Amino acid sequence: MTTYCSILPPYLLDAVAANCDGEVAERAAHTLRVEMAMRTQREVRAVRTDRPAGPSRPPGEGGTPPGIVPVDLLERIGRGQDRALRADLDETGRPRRAPQAPPTQPPVAATPARRIHDAQHRADLPGALVRTEGAGPARDESANEAYDGLGATWRLLNDVYGRNSLDGRGLPLVASVHFRRGYDNAFWNGDQMVFGDGDGEIFASFTDSIDVIGHELAHGLTQYTAGLVYLAQAGALNESISDVFGVLTEQYLAGQSAEEATWLVGAGLFTPQVRGVALRSMKAPGTAYDDPRLGKDPQPAHLRDYQDLPHDDSGDNGGVHINSGIPNHAFYLVATRLGGPAWERAGQIWYDTLVAGRLPKDADFARFAAGTIDAATARYGLGSVVDAVREAWAAVGVRPAAR
């Protein structure tokens, strides 16, 4: 089942709805209602799509319908407590296959296939087509920003990692701007990117930030590779991977080294009225904002401060946007320890881990950490690179899973 993934966590929208006045509060509350409805629609569609042909069973007979994962099973998956679900591990919890050195991928001789639409402040997607691949700029600034951001993300994947779009097969990159009216979010819905315009008081347009576009597209990359479930530690890894490739997109476009980069996610989203620099900081999780209306950035940088939240909408699926600060900080430590362009060695290790085919969908931090060490060893051999990866995970309190 494809998951709806947005850049703004529900707790930020809740804060705006509770602490702001008038239209700003109503737009945040409206965004929350719309997102809940969209998640429900996707779940219903997943049931219909995944249900096998044949006679249907009456409700309550024969267990859970196909396509729906029972709540108790989801909780076990999210906490990494059910080893039997890990298809790539044997009965002892060890990988069935030893890691093999991934080949170095040259840039793919291909071009992106972008299609930008204007939703015209309505809910129907994708909307009116306003710019296609290779066409000149549209009259709409948001459409052009979306076009540029999709292209920057595609070039990172192609030029650095030799991957032709999100699926590796040239998947067209589709985006819609001006979704609804004053919509306070941007999201990947499993098929395309969607951008709201923001409320103008707390949030600016969601096409203003290259790393936000890269972040949301990276949810598609995870969808087509590791397929991490959007719950608890696996969901936090899903969010963190999107933050990683979002900032790498921005850094690659700007030609910044790890030392020069800001390591901020969503630095262009807050208006000047907000006391904050970004949605998240990978360099210093928990310091991105401290605003009377939004509260203080709740992200931890260490496992000891992990927030075990409810596995539902009220708890952000177990704190996926909050606890992502832990693996985010680990990546920052690896990148700055290695130095130079972060997309080269640190980014390559994370990419290799994601596409290796050995991560279980319910991977926790410890399992992902072990995967990065395997990937670093396979590509670079034992030495300073692997040491940097080990030390970064140790610094955030994560002990790699036994292999």
C-alpha positions in Angstrom: 0.0 0.0 0.0 1.4 3.3 -1.1 1.7 5.9 1.7 0.8 9.6 1.6 4.0 11.5 2.7 4.0 15.2 3.4 6.8 17.6 4.3 4.9 19.2 7.2 4.2 17.0 10.2 0.7 17.0 11.7 2.0 18.5 15.0 3.1 21.7 13.3 -0.3 22.1 11.6 -2.0 21.3 14.9 0.0 24.1 16.5 -1.0 26.6 13.8 -4.6 25.6 14.0 -4.6 26.0 17.8 -2.4 29.1 18.3 -3.1 31.3 15.3 -6.2 33.3 14.4 -8.8 33.6 11.7 -8.0 32.4 8.2 -4.5 31.1 9.1 -5.8 28.8 11.7 -8.7 27.6 9.5 -6.3 26.8 6.6 -4.2 24.7 8.9 -7.2 22.9 10.2 -8.5 22.4 6.6 -5.2 21.0 5.5 -5.3 18.4 8.3 -8.9 17.4 7.4 -8.0 17.1 3.7 -4.9 15.0 4.5 -6.9 12.6 6.7 -9.4 12.2 3.9 -6.7 11.5 1.3 -5.1 8.9 3.5 -8.4 7.2 4.0 -9.1 7.2 0.3 -5.7 5.7 -0.5 -6.3 2.9 2.1 -9.7 2.1 0.5 -8.2 2.1 -3.0 -5.4 -0.2 -1.7 -8.0 -2.7 -0.4 -9.8 -2.7 -3.8 -6.6 -3.0 -5.8 -5.0 -5.7 -3.6 -8.1 -7.9 -3.1 -7.7 -11.0 -5.2 -10.4 -12.1 -7.6 -13.0 -14.5 -6.3 -16.0 -14.6 -4.0 -15.9 -11.9 -1.3 -16.2 -12.8 2.4 -18.7 -11.0 4.6 -17.2 -8.5 7.1 -15.7 -10.2 10.1 -15.2 -13.5 8.4 -11.8 -14.9 7.5 -9.6 -12.3 9.3 -8.3 -9.1 7.9 -9.1 -8.2 4.3 -6.3 -8.4 1.8 -4.4 -5.2 1.4 -4.9 -4.1 5.0 -2.2 -4.9 7.6 -3.7 -5.6 11.1 -2.9 -3.0 13.7 -1.1 -5.3 16.0 1.1 -6.5 13.1 1.9 -3.0 12.1 3.0 -2.2 15.6 5.3 -5.3 15.7 6.7 -4.3 12.3 7.3 -0.7 13.4 9.1 -1.7 16.5 11.1 -4.3 14.7 9.9 -7.1 17.0 8.8 -9.7 14.5 11.9 -11.2 12.9 9.8 -13.7 11.0 8.6 -10.8 8.8 12.2 -10.0 7.7 12.4 -11.9 4.4 16.0 -11.2 3.9 17.2 -12.6 7.2 17.5 -16.2 8.2 16.1 -17.7 11.4 19.1 -16.3 13.4 18.5 -12.8 12.1 21.6 -12.8 9.9 21.5 -11.8 6.2 21.0 -14.7 3.8 23.6 -13.2 1.4 26.9 -11.7 2.1 27.2 -8.1 0.9 28.8 -7.7 -2.6 30.5 -4.6 -3.8 28.0 -2.6 -5.9 29.3 -1.5 -9.3 30.1 2.2 -9.9 27.3 3.6 -12.0 28.1 6.1 -14.7 25.5 8.7 -15.6 22.6 7.4 -17.5 22.3 8.6 -21.1 18.8 9.8 -20.6 16.7 12.9 -20.0 14.0 13.7 -17.4 10.4 13.6 -18.4 8.7 16.4 -16.4 5.0 17.4 -16.6 3.9 20.3 -14.5 0.2 21.0 -13.9 -1.9 23.8 -12.4 -4.5 22.4 -10.0 -6.1 25.9 -10.1 -6.9 25.8 -6.4 -9.0 22.7 -6.8 -8.7 19.2 -5.5 -8.7 17.4 -8.8 -5.3 16.1 -9.8 -3.2 16.6 -11.8 -5.0 19.7 -13.2 -4.2 21.7 -16.3 -0.9 20.9 -18.0 1.2 24.1 -18.1 4.8 22.9 -18.8 6.3 19.8 -20.4 9.9 18.6 -20.7 12.0 20.9 -22.8 9.4 23.6 -23.1 10.1 27.2 -22.2 9.1 28.7 -18.9 5.5 29.0 -18.0 3.9 32.2 -16.9 3.5 30.8 -13.4 6.4 31.1 -11.0 5.4 28.1 -8.9 5.2 25.9 -12.0 8.7 27.0 -13.1 10.1 26.4 -9.5 8.5 22.9 -9.5 10.0 22.2 -13.0 13.4 23.2 -11.8 13.2 21.3 -8.5 12.2 18.1 -10.2 15.0 18.5 -12.7 17.6 19.1 -10.0 16.5 15.9 -8.2 16.6 13.9 -11.4 20.1 15.1 -12.1 21.4 14.1 -8.7 20.1 10.6 -9.2 21.3 10.4 -12.8 24.6 12.1 -12.7 25.8 10.9 -9.3 24.2 7.5 -8.8 23.5 6.4 -12.4 19.7 6.1 -11.8 17.2 7.0 -14.4 14.4 8.7 -12.4 12.8 7.3 -9.2 12.2 3.8 -10.5 15.4 3.5 -12.4 13.4 3.1 -15.6 12.7 6.7 -16.6 9.5 7.3 -14.6 7.9 10.6 -15.7 8.1 13.2 -12.9 4.6 14.8 -12.5 3.8 17.7 -10.3 0.8 19.9 -9.5 1.0 23.4 -8.1 -1.7 25.6 -6.5 -3.4 22.6 -4.9 -6.6 23.8 -3.2 -6.6 27.3 -1.7 -4.0 28.3 0.9 -3.1 24.7 1.3 -0.3 24.3 4.0 1.7 21.4 2.7 3.5 19.6 -0.1 3.3 15.8 -0.5 4.1 12.7 -2.6 0.9 10.6 -3.1 2.6 7.6 -4.6 2.2 8.9 -8.2 3.1 12.5 -8.2 4.2 15.6 -6.3 1.6 18.1 -5.1 2.3 21.6 -3.8 0.2 24.0 -1.8 0.6 27.8 -1.8 0.9 28.2 2.0 -1.0 30.7 4.1 1.4 33.7 3.6 1.7 34.3 7.3 3.4 31.2 8.7 4.2 29.2 5.5 5.3 30.6 2.1 4.8 28.7 -1.1 6.0 25.1 -1.0 7.8 25.3 -4.3 10.2 27.9 -2.9 12.6 25.3 -1.4 14.6 23.0 -3.6 15.3 20.6 -0.8 11.6 20.3 -0.1 11.0 19.2 -3.7 14.0 16.7 -3.4 12.6 15.5 -0.1 9.2 14.6 -1.4 10.5 13.0 -4.6 12.8 10.9 -2.4 9.8 9.3 -0.9 9.2 7.9 -4.4 12.8 6.7 -4.5 12.2 4.8 -1.2 8.9 3.5 -2.6 10.6 2.0 -5.6 13.5 0.5 -3.6 13.4 -0.4 0.1 9.7 0.3 0.5 10.1 1.2 4.2 6.8 1.1 6.0 5.7 4.6 7.2 5.6 3.7 10.9 7.8 4.1 14.0 11.6 3.6 13.3 11.1 2.4 9.7 8.9 5.5 9.1 11.5 7.8 10.7 14.1 6.2 8.4 11.8 6.8 5.4 11.6 10.5 6.4 15.3 10.8 7.1 16.2 9.3 3.7 14.0 12.0 2.2 15.8 14.7 4.2 19.1 13.3 3.1 18.4 13.3 -0.6 16.6 16.6 -0.3 19.6 18.4 1.1 21.9 16.5 -1.3 19.8 17.8 -4.2 20.3 21.4 -2.9 24.0 20.9 -2.2 24.6 19.3 -5.6 22.8 22.1 -7.4 24.8 24.7 -5.5 28.1 22.9 -5.7 28.5 23.0 -1.9 30.8 20.9 0.2 29.7 19.3 3.4 31.5 22.0 5.3 29.8 24.8 3.3 26.2 23.5 3.5 23.6 24.7 6.0 22.1 21.2 6.6 18.7 22.8 7.0 15.5 21.2 5.6 12.9 23.6 4.4 14.8 26.8 5.0 12.6 28.7 2.6 9.2 27.7 4.0 8.8 29.9 7.0 7.9 33.5 6.5 9.9 36.3 8.3 7.2 36.4 11.0 8.3 33.0 12.3 11.1 32.6 14.8 13.0 29.8 13.1 15.3 29.1 10.2 13.8 25.9 8.8 11.6 22.9 9.5 14.5 20.7 10.6 18.3 20.9 11.2 20.4 17.9 10.4 23.4 19.5 12.0 21.6 20.3 15.3 18.3 18.6 15.5 15.9 20.4 17.9 17.1 23.9 17.1 15.4 24.7 13.8 12.7 26.9 15.3 11.4 28.1 18.6 8.2 30.1 18.0 5.4 31.1 20.3 2.8 29.7 17.9 4.7 26.7 16.6 6.4 25.7 19.8 10.0 24.4 19.9 11.5 22.0 17.4 11.0 18.6 19.0 13.6 16.5 17.1 16.1 14.5 19.1 19.7 14.0 18.0 20.3 10.9 20.2 18.5 7.6 20.7 18.2 8.2 24.4 15.7 10.9 23.5 13.6 8.8 21.1 9.9 9.6 21.4 7.8 6.5 21.4 4.5 8.0 20.2 1.2 6.5 19.3 1.1 4.7 15.9 -1.7 6.8 14.5 -2.3 10.3 13.0 -2.2 11.9 16.4 1.2 10.5 17.1 2.6 11.1 13.5 2.7 7.4 12.9 5.0 6.8 15.9 6.9 10.1 15.5 8.2 9.6 12.0 9.0 13.4 11.5 10.3 13.8 15.0 12.6 10.7 15.4 14.1 11.2 12.0 16.4 13.6 13.7 18.5 10.7 15.0 19.5 9.1 11.6 19.6 12.6 10.1 22.3 13.6 12.5 24.2 10.4 11.9 24.3 11.2 8.2 25.5 14.7 8.9 28.3 13.3 11.1 29.4 10.9 8.4 29.4 13.6 5.7 31.3 16.2 7.7 33.8 13.6 9.0 34.6 12.5 5.4 34.5 16.1 4.0 34.1 17.3 0.5 30.8 16.9 -1.4 28.4 15.0 0.7 26.8 13.3 -2.3 30.0 11.5 -3.1 30.9 9.1 -0.3 28.3 9.7 2.4 25.5 9.9 -0.1 26.8 6.9 -2.1 26.7 4.8 1.1 23.1 5.8 1.9 22.1 5.2 -1.7 23.8 1.8 -1.8 22.0 0.8 1.4 18.7 1.8 0.0 18.9 0.0 -3.3 20.8 -3.1 -2.2 17.7 -5.2 -1.7 18.7 -6.4 1.7 16.7 -4.0 4.0 13.5 -5.4 5.4 10.5 -3.1 5.0 10.3 -2.8 8.8 14.0 -1.9 9.3 14.8 -0.2 12.5 17.7 2.2 13.2 20.0 -0.7 14.2 19.3 -2.7 11.0 19.8 0.4 8.8 23.0 1.3 10.6 24.3 -2.2 9.9 23.3 -1.8 6.2 25.3 1.4 5.9 28.4 -0.3 7.4 28.0 -3.2 5.0 27.6 -0.7 2.1 30.6 1.3 3.1 32.7 -1.8 3.5 31.6 -3.2 0.1 32.4 -0.1 -1.8 35.4 1.4 0.1 36.9 -1.5 2.1 37.8 -1.4 5.7 39.4 1.8 6.8 38.6 5.4 7.5 35.3 5.5 5.6 33.8 2.6 7.5 35.2 4.0 10.8 33.4 7.3 10.1 30.1 5.4 9.6 30.6 3.4 12.8 31.5 6.4 14.8 28.5 8.4 13.6 26.0 5.8 14.6 27.7 5.4 18.0 27.6 9.2 18.5 23.7 9.1 18.1 23.4 6.1 20.4 22.6 3.5 17.7 24.3 0.1 17.9 24.3 -1.6 14.5 22.3 -4.9 14.5 24.3 -8.1 14.6 24.8 -9.6 11.1 
